[in-house]
Amino acid sequence: MQFETSLSSGGKTASGVVSDKPCFLVGAMVDGAGGAAPTLILYDNATAASGKIVYKYVGIPGSTPVTSYAARDWQRPVECVNGLYATVSGANATYIVEYMRK
């Protein structure tokens, strides 16, 4: 399969659908600057937080304010046959997901 470019969810602060079509996960970033430690879970699912978990980041609480940041790029993209759904929690948590459509 040949790809031309990846797509970005853009900066998000709420849980929701990243891709409602099959795709490949290529990167994820989560930031919880100044709030509670963030949690980001990405599911191989197009409509809800259920199904196969393809990525999970749980920030480690520390002193206040918490500064928690994580980024991951996959050398070989992760196939998400049903789409991609993100759940995020933690005060001031933001995330960006990069993916490629099939």
N, C-alpha and C positions, 0 to 999 in steps of 0.2 A: 504494500500500500504506500502511495506517495502522498506527502503532505506539502502544502505550500506555505502555511503560516499557522500560528496558534491564535486562539481567541482568549480574551480576558473577561472575567466576571465584572471587572472594575472593583473599586473599593466598596465593600458591603459591611453593614453593621447588624443585619438581621438574618435569621435562618431563611432558606428558600432554595428554589430550583436554580441550579447553575446551567444545566443543559437538559432539555426535555427530549433529547435524541441521543442515540448511542454516540460515544465519544471516547477520547483517550485523555487521561489526566497527565499533564506534563509538569505542573508546578503548583505550589501552594505557599501562601504567606499568611501569618496571623500575628497581630500586634495587640497588646493589651496595655499600652503605656498609660500609667497613671490610674489604673483601676484594678479590679480583681483579676487574678490570673485567668487568662482566656483559655477556652477549650474550643477546638475546631474538629468536627467529625465530618468526613465526606463519605457518602453512601453511593453505591452503584444502584441508583433508583431515580426515577424522573419526577416523582410526586410527593414523597414523604420520607421521613427519617426512619427508614427500615431497610432491611435487606443487608447485603454484603458491605461491610466497612472497608473502604479502600485506603483511608488515611485517617489517623487520629493523633491530635496533639493536645496534651493537657499541660497547661502552664503550671509552674511550681510557685505557690504563694510565698511571698517574702515580706519584707518590711514595707510599710506604706510610704509612698505610693509604690505599687508593683509595676515594674517595667519588664514585660515578657514579650519576646519576639522570637519567631521561628520561621525559617524558610526552607523549602525542600524542592528540588528539581529532580525529576526522574530521568536518568540517562536513556532508559527504555520506557516509553509511555505505558501507563496502566490502562488496560482496556476496561471501559465501563459500558457493558452491553445494554443497560436499561436507561442510561442517562446519568446525571450527577446531581445530587442534592447535598446541601451543606447545612449543618447546625452549628451555631456559634453561641457561646455564653461567656459571661464575664463583663463587668463594667468597662465601658470604653473599648470593647473588643472590635477590631476590624479585620477583614480578611480579603484576599484576592486569590482567585483560582484561575490557572491557565490550563486550557484544554484544546484539543483538536477534534473537529467533527469527523466522523467516519465517512 
